[in-house]
């Protein structure tokens, strides 16, 4: 199993697009305020598969603002104020995994809510077998895993929104 190590990248407090229940932009707010007030925002979710059909699973750092130290099947993150989904997905994929120029396939949009977050997500998928450079402030480590093992619960704790996206992409009881 090939594992990737993270490189240190510093991030600023981002200004995030805030949306309503219909996914219409209604304003913007700093990320910390969006989290504190549980404002609905946009985010991207990119599932990275290799040519063997395995999915890249990353362990989030203990300093993440939501789901710290959880495993995640999606790269991605918040859509910034003035940004659209696809450019945000490409930016996040490059920042978090060092992947650029790969074709993205749009899967679906969804509203996801739990105790920590309210988000309009857009899911993408891509195939990548090249090198990765992990963003140290976001990702502790990562490796490709068989999708069946991830769905069977072999990787825990898993971010609930990432699991939701994977189950929908795979057509397996998404639950929410």
BELHUHU-V645704 format. One record per pair of residues at least 24 apart in sequence whose C-alpha atoms are under 6 Angstrom apart, sorted by sequence separation. I is the first residue (numbers start at 1). J is the second residue. D is the distance in Angstrom with one decimal. If there is no record, write none. Layout:
BEGIN
I_J_D / I_J_D
END
This chain:
BEGIN
17_41_5.9 / 47_74_4.8 / 46_74_5.0 / 45_74_5.3 / 46_75_5.1 / 45_75_5.8 / 46_76_5.8 / 45_76_4.8 / 44_76_5.0 / 44_77_5.3 / 43_77_5.1 / 98_132_5.3 / 43_78_4.1 / 97_132_5.3 / 98_133_4.8 / 42_78_5.8 / 43_79_5.2 / 97_133_5.1 / 42_79_5.3 / 97_134_4.7 / 96_134_5.5 / 96_135_4.8 / 44_89_5.5 / 28_81_5.9 / 17_80_5.3 / 16_80_4.3 / 17_81_4.1 / 15_80_5.8 / 16_81_4.9 / 15_81_5.8 / 42_119_5.5 / 44_121_5.5 / 46_123_5.9 / 48_125_5.9 / 50_127_5.2 / 61_138_5.5 / 40_118_4.8 / 41_119_5.0 / 42_120_4.7 / 43_121_4.8 / 44_122_5.1 / 45_123_4.7 / 46_124_4.7 / 47_125_4.6 / 48_126_5.2 / 49_127_4.7 / 50_128_5.1 / 60_138_5.8 / 61_139_5.3 / 38_117_5.7 / 40_119_5.2 / 42_121_5.7 / 46_125_5.3 / 48_127_5.7 / 50_129_5.3 / 60_139_4.6 / 61_140_5.2 / 59_139_5.7 / 60_140_5.7 / 59_140_5.4 / 59_141_5.4 / 58_141_5.8 / 59_142_6.0 / 58_142_4.0 / 57_142_5.5 / 57_143_5.6 / 71_157_6.0 / 72_158_5.8 / 56_143_5.5 / 57_144_6.0 / 70_157_5.2 / 71_158_4.7 / 72_159_5.5 / 56_144_4.2 / 70_158_5.4 / 74_162_5.8 / 55_144_5.2 / 70_159_5.9 / 73_162_5.7 / 54_144_5.6 / 55_145_5.4 / 72_162_5.9 / 54_145_5.2 / 54_146_4.6 / 55_147_5.9 / 54_147_5.7 / 9_135_6.0 / 7_134_5.8 / 8_135_6.0 / 6_134_4.1 / 7_135_5.3 / 8_136_4.6 / 6_135_5.2 / 7_136_4.9 / 6_136_4.4 / 5_141_5.8 / 4_142_6.0 / 3_142_5.8 / 3_143_5.1
END
